[in-house]
C-alpha cells in the first residue's frame, strides 16, 4: 500500500508539472500574439490573467513542496516499517534459540514464516486476494507461536517449582546432615565413655582377670564376664567369698558412675539341671544366679535399684561348644552388661 501511494504521488506531481508548463506557454503565447494589436484594456486583462497564472504556479509549487515533504515522511515511515519488520525477524530467530525443546516444530513454523514474508512482498505489489489468505496464515502461525510461548512459560514455571522443591530438599538434607553430625558427636562421646568405663572397670577388677573374669566392649557396651568357678559352686546360686569381693569392687565403680544402666545375665551349659528345691531347670538356675548378684551389688551401696535388670538366658546363648568340658565351662557364666544412658541421642531421634 505504501509503494502504491508513492507511485500515485509521483504521477500526480508529473501531471501538475505538465499543467504548469501548459499554462505558462499559453500565457506567453497570448501575450506575444496580442501585444502589438490589442488595446490597453485587453492588455491589462491579459496581464491580470498572467498574474493569476503565476499565482496558480506558485500554489502548485507550494503543493509540490508539500508533496515532497509528505514523500520524505512516507519514506521514513517505510524505513521504520522495514526496520520493524527486520526486528521482528531477528526476534523470531532469538525465540527459535530459546525454544530448543520445540526446535522441530519451530523450524517448520520459521520456514512457513519465511514463505509468508515472500508472500507479503506479493501483497505489496497488489495481490490482494492471495495476500489476505497469507495474512490469515500469518495470524495462525503467530497464534501457534504464542501457544508455544505459553507452553514454554508453563515449562519455566514447572522448572521454578522443581527448583523450589530442590532447595527445600537441600535444606532438609542440610538439616538432617546437622542432626547426623550431632548423632555422630554423641556416639563418639558415648564410645569414649564406654572405653573409659572399660578401663576403669578393668583397673578395679585387675586382680581377678586370671580367675575367669574378662572385661571387653561389644556393641557399644561394656561386658564383664565372670565364669562359674569365680562366683558359684556347681549348681548353686550362692556367691562364694572371692566372687563377692569382685562384685563389691565393681559396685564401687558403678556407684561413681550413675549414668550407667546395669543388666545381669545368667547363662548355663546344656546339661539338664537335676531338680531340687526351688530350682527346677537351667532357666531357674540362670535367673536366680542373676538375682543373687544384684543383691550383692546393692548390699551396702548407693546404686539405684532402678538401674538394675536381672535376666536368665539358660542354655540358649552359648559362647562355646557344649560338646567339650572346657566349652561347657565357658558357657556357665554370668555377664554384667554396662550400658551408658543415651538420653541425648533419644531426644535427637524424637
Helices and strands as residue ranges (DSSP letters): H 2-34, H 40-98, G 100-102, H 103-124, H 128-204, G 206-211, E 213-218, E 221-227, H 228-231, H 241-256, E 260-267, H 282-298, G 305-307, E 308-314, H 325-331, E 333-340, H 343-349
